[in-house]
Amino acid sequence: MPATTPPALPPQAISLDVLAEKYLAPGEQTAEDLYRRVAKALAAVEKEALRAHWEARFFDNLMRGAIGAGRIMAAAGLQTKATLINCFVQPVADATNGFDAQGNPGIYTALSQAAETMRRGGGVGYDFSNLRPRGALVHGTHSFASGPCSFIDVFDASCTTVESAGARRGAQMGVLRIDHPDVREFITAKRQKGRWNNFNVSVGVSNAFMQAVRDDAPWQLVHPAAPSDGQIAAGAHRREDGLWVYQSLPARELWDAIMRSAYDFAEPGILFLDNINADNNLWYAEHIAATNPCGEQPLPPYGCCDLGPVILTRFVQAPFTPEARFDLDSLREAVAVQVRMLDNVLDATAWPLPEQQREAQQKRRIGVGFTGLGDALILLGLRYASPEGLAQAEAIARAMRDAAYLASVELAREKGAFPLFNARQYLQGGFIQRLPKEIRAAIRKHGIRNSHLLSIAPTGTVSLAFADNASNGIEPAFSWTYTRRKRTADGGAEFYLVEDHAHRLYRALHGDSAPLPDSFVSALELSASEHVAMMRAVQPYIDTSISKTVNIPADYPFEDFKHLYMQCWEAGLKGCATYRPNDTLGAVLAVEPPAAASAAPAAGGAGMDTVIERRPEGPLNAVVDKIEYFTRDGVRRLYLVVSFMVVGGQERPIEFFMPVGQTGESQQWITATMRSLSLAARGGFLDKALADLRKVAWDRGPVRYGFKTREDGSRIPLWHDSEVALLAFAIQSIIANRGQPQPAPSTAAAPASPPEPALPAGGSKCPECGAHAVIRKDGCSFCTACGYIGSCG
């Protein structure tokens, strides 16, 4: 019997806009139109006599809530060469060009292949551990290697170039093994502002290293490439196994460096490589050293992730009532159809590279997953990570696993097993041995169509467009409402109040004044151990991995933080990523009552473009403003004078002045800037001049000045790319506020100067607050300075 869905809600404005912008094809008006396109495209690879049947089944399943990942929903059925696959892993050999003896591409060949993959819409993960360390000898050219970090710079720049050419931005994951001699440089590289903006990074950790940390033992940094004479003189030597030992250091010292960076900067993540490979269904045919950009798919060279989540909130019957229940039978039916649809994607998609197509056809990896777990538990009245919530999540994951594997067995009976299937070896895999006995017997008898079947990925804009903003993947909701900024086609911006699905449904049923039940718990309200508990409950039922962020409070002790990662390894988890709001990264600001106008509106108006031939004689009405701002060198204070005159009945700025010598630096640029702006004001193009100055960047980092009040009342600080940019903003503010009533002077003591804010961590520029602090979090672009959430998926 089909699941009873919760009461229908009118779509949110942001959901309609994201659907239209990212997923609807020309001529499509609704999600239903899109579902018909996807169903038809993926049924087209079936035998002709079966196409109509499976087109109808796929359409019904999409309507039920078993959807494809973003690439499938956006591109299936279109006459384009875009791939339907979200992510890939790209091998990189220790060679400049061409291919090594194992068939892996050298650096620039790999770069070319990755660029083609990103051009087609796929993200890419890499293991850079093969590249020789900085300073190692390069025999062919009698030179010295620059190290993997320098080449990651090149890959990062290539990603930016691909994006600027108009293609979908290709997210990237960079991995380096814990025994690579350059691992310490890798750990701290993203602390440099603007470096590796297009990369997530993770350290690949072995069981041997974790044991060395536990035992406080030494750890060797090694590589096959020979060191230079200088490195040998400094102690580098060759081991009996042929590897060169570049350095030996205490394992705990290296572990503390990783932990401190993760604690303060949220990166690098950790991949437990031995746990990944021990649980790999294809342990006999491949070795995994990297993951896709969001970490939910450990993949071999040229491996891909073909993903499709099931929206769990659709399977909750009678939500927010004592009779609430999860319809596991309907979930099993949906998963069975989903397996066939995703298997068809492998035959329907365009492949960026022939190597990727061969890899996929040999193994037929797919990734059935789910989204909305946090909200589904809320609808059931269960607190996330409570014993009851964990038990329900485990039941859902078990039902999904068993249904997927049985469906793949049936598909093998019809279409054949994946080519590298070997029953004896496959059934020895760690994950396979946890399957129910009857499923293992069916695999032994009939084979299985897909080597791997399950993956819990972040769902980002897919959740916004198709699930009414249900909680992302396995995560609890991050907040019940937030304001999202969306860029418009004319270069402006629109702001949306975005509401979590469970919160929205509860308010619709019980009214805005009803107190939220205890089941409403957000990501930041959960303890670190509760986040890990959910991973421990679900991971045993997922044959690849889970994309999950462990949110921890700012005051979480560092020693407990380190122990958390150790617990994850001991529990057999495949990786760990954390996020701790702190003085370095910043935090989402609390909602405050609406304040006075903040972000400067346009300074233009009637008469502003009239040319003024000359400045009138005598004094002018003027505004003197004290500007206090923050740079990496601390607080600075300047005075700015803006003079006005009346033109055509409207007061208009025509002259700008800033006394020099207010700081210890020579400021000829101030005089030049003020004179240029005065000429622009009298020439009628001040607005354009100020807008251009707002784009000026500074090699000394961002500058913090001013505030912006969001529609929801929260007040966020603004960051500017240079002192010139902040002065342009300050002038816009003076002009916009000219003539507005000012608060009466206070007789109270003057408040102390505000505390100096920490500069945000390196990242891409936030379109809302201007900080270079946008990282990837839960699969989404997330600003650690103001909490802005941008593109996802």
N, C-alpha and C positions, 0 to 999 in steps of 0.2 A: 504494500500500500504506500502511495506517495506521501512524503512528509507534509505535515501541516505547517505552512509557513506563518510567521508572525504577521500581524495586521500590516497592510500595505501603507507606506508613507509616501507622500509626494517627494519627488527627487530634490536633493539639495542643488542649489545653483552651481556650486563648484563641481558637482558630479556631472551635470549636464555639459558644462564647459570643457572639462577634461575629456569626457567621452567624445565630444565633437572635435576637439583640437588634436587628440592623440590617436583616436581609434576609428572614427567613422570615415568611410571612404566617400568619394564624390557620389552624390545621389542618395546616400543613406541618411535617414532622419532619426532613427531610434536604435537602441541596443538590439532589438529584435531583428532589424534589418541586417545588422552586423552579424548576428548569430547565424542567419540564413546564409550569408556569404561564407563564413568560416566552415559551417557544416557541409556545404556543397563542395568547397575546395578540398576538404580533407576526406570526404567520401569518394572523390574522383579517382583515387588510387585503388579503390576496390574493384573487383571484377564487375563488369558492366551490369550483370544481372542483379548484383547486390547493392549497387550505388544508391538507388532511391531509398531502399530500406535503411541503410546506414546514414544517409543524409538526414532522414527523419529522426533516427535515434540520436544522432549527434546534436541536432537542433533541440530536441526535447531535453537532453542532458545539459546543454548550455543554459537553457531557460531555468532548469532546476538549480543551477549554481555551480556546475562543473565546467569551469572555463579554461582557456589557455592562458599562458603567460603573455606579457605585453607584445612580444614580437608576433606571436600567432594571431592575436586579436587585431593587430594593426595591419598585417601584411598578407594573411592567408587569402587566396583568391584574387589578388591584385596582379596586374601584369607588370610587376617590377622584379628586380633581381635582388631585393632585400631578403635576408635570411629570416626564417621563422625561429631560429635558435637564438636564445638570449646570450649564452656565454660559452667560451672555449678556453682551453689551455694550450699555450704555444711553447714548444720546446726551443731552447736557445743553447747552441753548442759553443765551445771555446775556440771559435775560429772567426775570422773577420767576415768572410763570405763563403758561399757554397755550402757543402754539407760535410759532416764528419763521417767517420767509418761506420757509425751506427745509423746514418741517414738523418741525423738531426741538423737543422740549418744553422749556419754561422750567424753572427750578430746582425749583420745588415740584411742578410737573407730573411732571418726571422722578423726583423723590423718591417720589411716589405710585406711579408705574409700577414703580420699583425695589422698593418695599415689597411690591407685589403679586407681583412675580417671586420675591422671597425667601420670601414666605409660601407659595408653591407649591413651594419647595425648591430654587430656582436661585440660584447665585452671580452677581454682577454686576461688570463692569468699566466704567470711565468715563474719558473724556478730559475733564478740567475746563479745558482750555486756552481754550475760548471765553469763559469768565467773565472779566469785566474786572478789572484789577488793583486791589489795595488803594489807596484814595485817588483813583481815577479818578472823573470827574464822572458823575453819574446825572441826566440832563437832566430826566426826567419828574417827579422829586421834589425837584430842586435840592439833592441830597445827594451823599454820596461813597460809593463802593463799599467793601465790607469785604474783598473779594478771595476767590479760590477756596478758600483754606485754611480760611476761616471756614465756608464751605458744606460742605466735606468733614466738618467737625465735625458738622454737622447730619445728613449722610448716615450717619455713623458711629453717632450716637445712634439713628437710626431702625433701623439693623440690630440694635442691642442690644434695642430695644423689640420688634421682630419675634421675636427669639430668646426673650425673656421671655414672649411670648404662647404659647409651646409649639411653634412650628414649627422645622424644621431650620434651624440657624444658616446665614445666607447670607454666605459669604465675599465680599470686595470687593477690587477693584484700582482704585487711583487713579493716573491718568497726568497729567503736566503736561509740555508741550513745553519744550525747553531755551531757547527764545527768549521765554518768558512772563516779564513783569517780576517776578512773585512766585515765580520758581523757587527762589531761595535760601531763602525761608521754607519752601517745600515740602520742600526737601532735608533740612532739620533739624527738621521739625515733630514727627517721632516720637521725638525725644530727650526730649520732655516726657512725664513719667510718665503713663500712662493715656490718652494722646491717640492716636486712630485705631487702637484695638485690633483693630477689625474690618476693617482695611485692610492689604493689601500696597500698596506704592507703587513706581512706576517713573518715571524721567524719559525722555521721548521725545526721542531725539537724532537730528539730521540729519547727512548727509554733510558739509554746509557747516560745521557746527560742528566736527566731527572734524577736518576739514582746517584750520580756524582754530586748533585746539589744536596740531596738528602744526606749523603755520607760526608759532606764537606771535603770532597776529593778534588784533585787537580783536573783540569780539562785542557785537551790539546786542540789547537786550531790548525787544521791540516788542509792540504790540497795536492792533487797529482802534479800540478805545474811546478817546475823548479824555481826556487827563489833566486834573487840576484846575489852577487858576491857580497854585497854589503849586508844583505839579510842573513847570509850564512855566517858572516863574521859576527853578526849580532846574536847568533845562537840557533838559527834555523838548521835543521838536520833531517836526515832521511830515516824513516822507520823501516822495520823489517818487512812490512807489507808494501813498501814502495812509495807510500805517501810521504810528502814533506811536512814536517812539523814546523810551522812558522812561529808559534808561540805557545807557551803553556801558562795557564793562570788558574786561580781557584774558580771552580764552577759556580760557587755562590756569588763571587764578584761579578761574573757575567750575568747571572740570573738577576741579581739586584739591579744591574743596569737596565735590563729589559723591563723589570717590574717598575722601576722608577719612571721610565719613559711612558709605560702604559698608564701608570697612576696619574701622571701629570698631563699627558698629551693624548691619551686614549689610543695610542698606537706605539709599538706594533701589536698586532694580535698574535696568538700562539696557535700553531698547528702541531698536534701530537701525531707525528708521522707514523710511528710504529703502531699506534692504535688504529690509524686509518688503514694501513696496509694489512694488519691482522684481521680486520673485519671486512676486507674487500672480497666480494664474491668472485672476482677474477684474479685472486692472489696468484694463480698459476700462469697467468698470461700477461701481467703488466705490473709495473711499479709506479706508485703515485707519489709525487713530490710537490704538487701545487694544487691550488683550487681555483675556481672561478672567482670573479671580483667580490662577491658577497659571502663566499666561504661555505655555502651549503652543498657544493658539488666538488669533492676531491676528484680530480680527473687525471688520466694519463696524457702523454703528449698527443695533441690534436683531438683530445676528447671534447665532448660538447654536453650541454645540459638542455634537454628538451622538456620543458616544464609546463605544468598545468595544475593550479590549485582548485580545491573544492571549497566553496563558501560555507563554513560550518553553521553560521547563524540561520541558514535556510532550512536546517534539519532539526531545529528546536521547535517542539510542539508546546502549545499553551505557555508561552514565555511569561515570566513574572507571576506565576500562579503556583499553588501547591501541587498542581498536576503536571508541571513542566517536566518534559522528558526529551532525551535526544534519540532520534529515530535512526538507530544503527542499521536496520535493514535497508532503509532507503539510501543511506550512505554507501553501503556495500554495492547496491545496484548502480549508483552513480559512478563509483570507482571502477567497476568492471567495464563500463562503456568508456570511461576516461582513458583506460589503458589502451584500448584499440585506437581511439582518436589520436593519442600522442604517438603511438607506434606508426600511424599513417603519416604524421608530420615528418618523420625521417625520410619518407619517400616523396613527399610533396614539396619539401623545401628546396630553395636554391642554396648551394654550398659555396662559401667564399673560396675554399681550397679543396682540391681533389683529395689531399691527405685527410682532411676532416670527414669527407664523405666515406672514404674507405674505412676509417676508424669507426664511424657510426654504424655502417652496414655490417661490420664484423661483430659488433657487440650489442647494438640496438638498445643503448641506454635510454631510459626515459625517467621522468621525475614527477610522479603524481604526488601532490602535496595538499596542504590545506591552508586556509586563511580564516581569520576571525575567531581563533580559539579563545582569546581573552573575552571577547564579547559573548560568545556562545556560553561560556561558563557563567557570565553575569546573568544572561537570560534564564539560565537554569537555577539561579539563586545560589551559585557556588563561588566561593572566594578563590581567586587564582592562587595555586600552590598550597591551598588547604588540603588536608588528607582526602576530602571528598573531591576537590577540584583535580588533584593529581590522579585519583582513581578514574575520574571521568575522562581526563585527557589520555590516560593509558588505554582505556577501553576504545576510544576513538582511534588512536594510533594502531592498536592491535587489529581492529576491524578493517581499517584501511589497508594494512599490510596483507592480511590474509586474503581479502578480496582481490587485491592487485596481483598477488602471486597466482591465485587460482585462475584469474582471467588470462594471465600471460601463458599459463599452461594450456588453456583451451585455445588460445591463439596459436600456440606452437603446433597443436594437433591439426589446425586448419592450414597454417601458412609455413610451418617449419620453425625449428629452434634457431637461435642466433648462431652464425657459423662457427664461432669459437667455443660453443658449448661442448663440454666433456663431462658426462654425468658423474663419473667417479670423482674427478677433481672438484667439480662445482659443488657437489654435496658435502665436501670436506670443509667448505668455507665457514668461518666463525658465525656469520649472520645466518647462513642457511641452516646450520645445525640448531638454531633457535626456533626454526619454523615448526609448526605442528607436524606430527608424524605423517598424517595423511597427505599433507601438501608435499612433503619430501618424497613420499612414495609416488605421487603423481608426476613430480619432476623426473624422477628416475625412469618412469615408464614412458612418458610422452615428451620429455624435454621442456624447455621454456623459451618463450619468444624473446625476452628482454633480459640482459644480464643484470641490470639494476632497474628498480621500479619506483623508488620513493625518495622524495627530497622536500624539505621544508624551507622554502625560500622566502625572502621579503617580497611583499606584494605591492607596496607603494601606490602608484597611480591606478593599478588594476583594482585595488580595493576602493579607491575613490570613485572610479568610473562605474564599477559593476556591483559593488557590495555596500553602497551607501556609507562608505568610510567605516566599515567594520575594522576592528583591531588588526594590525599588520601581522600576517603569518602566525607564528606561535606566540607572539608578544602580547602582553597586556596592553591596554590603551595607554598612550603616553599622556594624553590630557583629554578631558571631556569636550572642550571647545577650544579653538584657537583661531587666530586670524591668519589667513593666507594671502600673500601678495601674488598676483598673477599678471604677467606682462601682457599688454594688449597689442594688437597689430599695428597701431599707430605709434608705438614706442612708449605709451603711457603705462599706467598700472591700475588694476582693480583690486579691491580688497574684499575677501569673503569671510564670513563667520562660518567656520567648518565645525560640525558637531559629530561626535562619535555616535555610531549607529545605536548601540545599546542605550546610551544616555538619551538619545533622541526618541527611541521607542518608549522608554520608561516615562519620559515627560508627556508623550502623546497619550499614554494610557492613564497616567496618574496626575497630570498637571504640573506646572512649573514650581509650585510651592511644596510639593511632596518631598520629604527627606529621602535621600538616596539610601537604598539598602546597603548592608555591610558587604555585599558581593561586589559593589563598585570600588575597586581598588586599582590605582594607576601604577605605571611602571616605577615611578619615583617613590611610591609609598611602600613598595615591597623591599624586603631585605635581600642582600646578595645571596644568601643561602636559599631563599625562596625561588629566585631566578634559576639558580643551579639545580634545585630540586625538580623544576619542570623539565629541564634538559635531561636530567637523569631518568625521569619517568618516561619520556618519549623516545629518546635516542635509541634504546634497544630495539625499537620497532621500525627504525628508518635505516635503509641499507646504504645510504650515502651519508649525508650530514644535515645539520640544522643551522640556519642563520639566526643567531640569537645574541642580543646584547645584554650583558648583566649590568644593570644600573645600580650604582652604589652611591651612598650619600657623600657629601663633601668631607665630612669629618670621619670617614671610615679609616681606621688605623692602617698604616702601611704594612705592618706585620700580618694583620688579618688579610689584607689584600693579597699578599704573597701566598699565604696559606690557601686562599680561595683557588688560585691556579693549581696548586699542588693537589687539592681535592678533586678538581676536574680531571687531572691526569689519572689519579688513583681510581676514579670512577669509570675510567675507560672512555671518557668523552674524546671527541676528535679535535676539539679546539676550544678556544675561549676568547671572547672579546668583551671588554668592559667599557663603561663610560661613567666618569666621576666628575660632576660639575665642580669647578675649583677656580682659584684666582687666575690660573693660567688659561684655562679653556673658557671661563665665564660660565654663566648659567642662565636659564630662562628666568626673566624677571617676574616678580609677582605682579598680579593685577592691582593697579592703583586707581583711585578716582580720576576721572578725566581732568587733565590739566589744561593750561592755556595753550594756544597754538604753538607748535614746535617746528616741525619740518617746514622750511621756507617755501611758500608758494611762489609762482612766477611773479616777477616784478613788473610785468608789462601792464599796459592799460591805454586808454585813449590819450592820444597826444605824445606817447612815448617815442614814436618814430619820427617826430618832427625834428629837423636839423636846426640846431642853435648855432648861429654863426660865431658868436663870441660871448664870453662870460660877461655879465653886467658888472659895472663898477661898484665898489663898496662891499660891505659885509653881506653875507647870505644867512638865512636860517639854517642851522646845522644841528646834527645829532652827534654826540660824542658817546661812543660805546666802549666799555671795557671788555676785552675778550680774554677769557681764561681758558687755556686748552692744555692738552697733555700729549707729550711725545715720549719716545723711549728714554729721553734724557730728563724727564720730569715735567713739572708744571711750568707753563709760561704765561705771561700776561702782557697784552699789548692794548693800545688805545687806537681806535679807528674813528675818523671824522668823515661824515657824509653831509655835504651841503645841498640844499634844495632851492628851487625857484619855481614860481608859478608860470606855467605855459598853457595857454588856452583854458584857463580856469582850473587846471589840475597841477598840484604840486609834484615836482619831478626832480630826481637827483641829477646833478650836473657836475659835481666835483668831489673828489675823494682825496683824503690826505691821511697819512700815518707817520707820525714823528719817527725818524730813525734813531738808532742808538738806544733803543729800549731793551735790547739784549746785548750780550757780549760779542755778537757776530756783526760783520759788515753786512748791511742790508740794502745794497744798491738795487736789488731786485724789487724791494718794496717801493722805492721812489719810481722806478720804471713802471711797475704794475699800476700804481695809483694814477700816474699821468696817462697811461694807456686807457685805463677805465674812464677817466675824465673825458678824454677825446671820444671814446665809444658812446658815452652818455650824451654828449653834445651832438654826436653824429647820428643818433637815433638807432643804434644797434647794441645798446647795453645788455639787453637780455641775452643775445647771442654770445657776447663777450664773456659774461658771467658763466653761462653754460659751458663754454669752452674751458674756462679756468677751472671749473669743477672737475675736469678730466685730467688735470695735471698730476702726474705721479712724482714720487720722491723716493730716492734710493735709501733714505734713512727710515723708511717704514711709515705706518699709518699714524694719523693724528686724531685724537679724540676731542670733539667739541660739539655741544648742542644735544638736543633731545628730540625725539619724535613720539607723539602720542598716537597709539593705535586706536582703531575703532572700538576695541573691547576695553579701553581705558588703561591698558598697560603702557608704561613709559620706558622707552629704550634709548640708550645713548647712541650717538651717531659717530661714525669713523670716516675720515677723509684721507685721500691718498697723499696729501701734501699740505704744507702750510698755505700755499697759494690756493688750493681747493677750499680749505676751511675759511679763508678770508672772503672768497667769492660767496660761500654759503652765508657768512656773517653779514655781508652787504645785502644779499637777497632778503635776509631776515629783517634788517633795519628798514629796508624799503617797504617790505610787506607790513611791518608793524607801525609804520609812520602814521601818526594821527590816532592810534588806538589808545584808549585810556590806560594809564600806568597805575600800578598799585601805589597806595599812599605810603609815604615814608614810615618806617616802623621805629618806635622808640625803644624796642627791645635791643639787646646786645647783638651785634653782628654775628651771624653764624660762622663757625669755623670753616676754613676752606675744605671742600670735599676731598675725600681720600683719593690719592692718585690711583687710577685704575690700571690693572695689569694689561699689557698689550695682549690681544688675543693670539692663540696659536696659529701657526702658518696654515693656510688653506686658501681656497679660492674666494673671490670677493662676494660678500653677501649683497644681493640687490636691494635689501631693505634697510640695513643699518650701515653698510659700507665696510664692515670689518672683513679683513682677510682671514676668515675663520670658518668657512664652510667645509665640513667634512662629510664623509659618507657614514650614515648611522641608520641601522635597520633598513638598509637598502635605499635610503632617501638622502638627498642633500640637506644637511642640518647645520645651521649656524650656531656655533657654540657661544657666540657673544650675545645673541638676542633671541634665539629659539626659532628663527624662521625655518620653515620646512619647504623645500623646493621640489625639484623633479625627483621622482622615485622610479624604482624598477630596474 
